[in-house]
Amino acid sequence: MARTQLLSWINGRVGQARAELGVSGPRALTRRSALGLLAAACTPQAGPALNGEAGSVAVVGGGVSGLVAAWRLAISGAMVDVFEASGRLGGRMFTLRDFTPEGLFCELGGEFVDSGDEALLRVCSEIGVRVEPMAPESASPTLYDIGGFQWGDSDVLDPAGPTGAFVAVALRVAADQGALLDSAGEWTERARQLDDLPLSEYLKSLMDSTEPWVLDMLALAWQAEFGVGVSQQSSLNFVDLVGTDTARPFSLHGKRDGAMRIVGGSSSLPEALERRLSGEPLVQRVAIHKRHQLAAIARSGDGLKLSFRTEDGSSFERTFAHVVMALPFTRLREIRGLGGLALPADKMMVINELGHGATAKLIVGASARPANSRIISDRGFQMMWDSSVGQTGAGAVLTNLFADDAAKGEEAAALARLQAGLSALSPELAGTLTPKVRTSLFWANHPHTRGSRATCLVGQYTRYPEIAARAELDGRLAFAGEHTSLSAMGTMNGAVEAGERAARELVAED
Ligand SMILES: Cc1cc2nc3c(=O)[nH]c(=O)nc-3n(C[C@H](O)[C@H](O)[C@H](O)COP(=O)(O)OP(=O)(O)OC[C@H]3O[C@@H](n4cnc5c(N)ncnc54)[C@H](O)[C@@H]3O)c2cc1C
């Protein structure tokens, strides 16, 4: 990359890092990451030059993270080969267009964009992909259906008082949020304690301060979102994310406001990146190999020999000077030869142990829009929202997100659970379902993902992200993917941020 180009990118990163001090995502994690990014951005790595065949890079994994890494690398002059196991780029950004007869689309994977998703929004803008508000200001409220009773947003938190069952929780959690980092941006002793505490125990410790239903609701919501039971999750997944501002309406995920979506569906971004990589001038430097599944890796001289299985069962081997691993750790940990690379022990531990959630989506058409755009329920269907908000049409697209063991099952059982739960809650709403219009994706069963998104288990939140992100083998092996994001693990924004970081790590100064 030319020095001026590099400097302008660095300036962009510094601006981003500053912006991240006040934008979306977990507070402490984002702030730590911003401080780290500032340092990293000011000291570009002097890796081996990437020009020409000797410097070619393999990007393994054609999700948005790998595609962004490939795009940044190709723009900087590198020769890039992208290898994707499936026949489709985009991975967990997966839009089903014309899902309903009237042409509404649905999202099998990533759906909501937060207004503070700086890296994602910047890449969308650079590549000409538009983003739009998800819901009008008057979006209908959430219904909390817990223990046979129904509550509304103001029962959780009414900022006018403030009153509501969440107020006392907010005060306790806010105190913990303020105690996570010291003045140098390092995790405090309290943060480590909370990391070592299962979320179930943290919620139990709040029982004396509020009504049990609100804690049950929070447990349900965190299980559905992260795809792991609350007894296995780090309590920092909750403490560092939940909105605690009692002067504003209740925000389940704080600054992760889910306020926007990508126009035409999330797949529009990987599709645009694919067009850019396959068109002039980048096509001269980029080759995309679909249906190439990484099966084995080995050191070969100064490079890395990658062996792929292709769709017809044949194998294909090539040696690269640099590799970006942009496939989930759930898949990477199964690659033959990984143990023989002599990666540091802490890296192998993180690859093998980082938590990955199991969530599934069952998406069903409906003949009318529901009164509540979101329902959190303990009747077995966990969480449901209206994905047709902001789309033109009379019907609705009801997305049911559920987690853990149910998410490792199959569609018929999930549909039965949704129908039974909705019928018990609201026969009228259940009557609008058009079950013939349906689709589902059980991400834990997906052969190239084996999970929905990375999730920090007990003890991992303060210890794993920086190790996951770290390049290895003297900078020849970089890591991308949402699971290696320093500030937004588990999100599309995190995937983009990690792809950009991995590319930057491999780019040498002229
Ligand atoms: C149900 C669900 C809902 C979500 N909702 C949101 C949301 O609302 N907002 C949000 O921001 N995020 C959301 N996310 C998360 C977001 O979709 C992901 O964080 C992001 O898309 C991950 O991108 P990635 O490139 O890191 O990984 P992926 O998209 O998984 O890409 C990895 C690629 O590697 C390929 N691969 C795997 N193994 C191999 C191999 N051996 N060789 C070659 N290629 C291989 C895979 O086929 C895949 O294409 C959601 C995710 C799920 C599952």
The ligand as a Gaussian input file, in Angstrom:
#p B3LYP/6-31G(d) Opt

LIG

0 1
 C      -29.429000     -16.238000      13.393000
 C      -28.429000     -15.102000      13.339000
 C      -28.865000     -13.802000      13.515000
 C      -27.950000     -12.753000      13.472000
 N      -28.414000     -11.469000      13.612000
 C      -27.541000     -10.450000      13.514000
 C      -28.014000      -9.103000      13.505000
 O      -29.224000      -8.838000      13.564000
 N      -27.088000      -8.106000      13.419000
 C      -25.746000      -8.362000      13.322000
 O      -24.958000      -7.413000      13.234000
 N      -25.290000      -9.636000      13.273000
 C      -26.141000     -10.670000      13.358000
 N      -25.696000     -11.958000      13.271000
 C      -24.242000     -12.198000      13.169000
 C      -23.681000     -11.937000      11.764000
 O      -24.529000     -12.503000      10.794000
 C      -22.295000     -12.569000      11.694000
 O      -21.528000     -12.056000      12.771000
 C      -21.522000     -12.271000      10.414000
 O      -22.319000     -12.406000       9.274000
 C      -20.337000     -13.234000      10.373000
 O      -19.543000     -13.003000       9.233000
 P      -18.164000     -13.795000       9.093000
 O      -17.591000     -13.435000       7.780000
 O      -17.358000     -13.596000      10.309000
 O      -18.562000     -15.338000       9.123000
 P      -19.428000     -16.191000       8.074000
 O      -20.459000     -15.326000       7.475000
 O      -19.857000     -17.407000       8.781000
 O      -18.369000     -16.550000       6.954000
 C      -17.484000     -17.632000       7.095000
 C      -17.419000     -18.349000       5.761000
 O      -16.450000     -19.389000       5.863000
 C      -16.916000     -20.469000       5.086000
 N      -16.212000     -21.677000       5.538000
 C      -16.440000     -22.429000       6.640000
 N      -15.578000     -23.462000       6.691000
 C      -14.770000     -23.355000       5.603000
 C      -13.683000     -24.121000       5.106000
 N      -13.227000     -25.220000       5.744000
 N      -13.088000     -23.730000       3.942000
 C      -13.525000     -22.634000       3.267000
 N      -14.562000     -21.872000       3.706000
 C      -15.172000     -22.225000       4.859000
 C      -18.417000     -20.505000       5.359000
 O      -19.110000     -21.220000       4.369000
 C      -18.741000     -19.008000       5.383000
 O      -19.158000     -18.544000       4.121000
 C      -26.581000     -13.019000      13.277000
 C      -26.143000     -14.333000      13.078000
 C      -27.050000     -15.361000      13.101000
 C      -26.573000     -16.773000      12.856000

